[in-house]
Amino acid sequence: MATAPLTADEVFRAIQHLDTRDIERIAARVLRLRAERSAPSLPSAETDLLRRINEGMPKKEASRYRELMGKRRSCSLTPEEHQELLRLTDAAEAIQARRVQDLAELARLRGTSLSALVEELGLKPAPDA
């Protein structure tokens, strides 16, 4: 005998009885499922823009940038490190400028404002911004 599928309310009531760790695992799986279901429906141009928007400075460079910023704050940068910090700052600014351009293009494709898109995507300024 086949059973009827559970309703969303029944699933939620069942989840309420789980411990926090299991809830977190289920939440991650639900978010992954939602992304899988919605991703194929995005046009290619939007997918490419979202990928570029979410790219940042490579981890090694970002780590070095943070290290040099700390040294700058403590006034312990050598002249060579200062030049390196300037190069990394230029690279970070170029990435952010491209990101803003990509966000503006995505907003145009979606027929919305840049500020509405930023809110929709849940974007926040970088900690060093």
HELIX and SHEET records of a PDB file:
HELIX    1   1 ALA A    8  ILE A   15  1                                   8    
HELIX    2   2 THR A   20  SER A   38  1                                  19    
HELIX    3   3 ALA A   39  SER A   41  5                                   3    
HELIX    4   4 SER A   44  ASN A   54  1                                  11    
HELIX    5   5 LYS A   59  ARG A   73  1                                  15    
HELIX    6   6 PRO A   79  ARG A  110  1                                  32    
HELIX    7   7 LEU A  114  LEU A  121  1                                   8    
END                                                                             
